[in-house]
Amino acid sequence: MTIFLGETVRIQNVMKDFDGSPLNPDSQEVKIYDPTGVLKATYTSPVKEADGIYHVDHTTSESDVAGKWTCVWKVVANNITSIEIYTFQVRKYV
């Protein structure tokens, strides 16, 4: 996925339990890092689209760093912690 500086990226997470049923976690923490490793945002209340489907929308600024950004999505359900890592590309307008 590629966006340009100043645009918004939607990151979606589909969660299921061990039986394949939709999972609604007890807590979530989503952290967005720029390519230099600087934490740009933390979200603790992702939008629930349906059971087990959540998303966050993150808007970059035009002064942010272009390159490969990272999203670390931490979920806690029934005292079990899971972490998913997503990446997306951010480019400058030429």
Secondary structure, DSSP 8 states (H G I E B T S, - for coil): -EEETT-EEEEEEE-B-TTS-B---SEEEEEEE-TTS-EEEEESS-EEEETTEEEEEEE--TTS--EEEEEEEEEEETTEEEEEEEEEEEE---
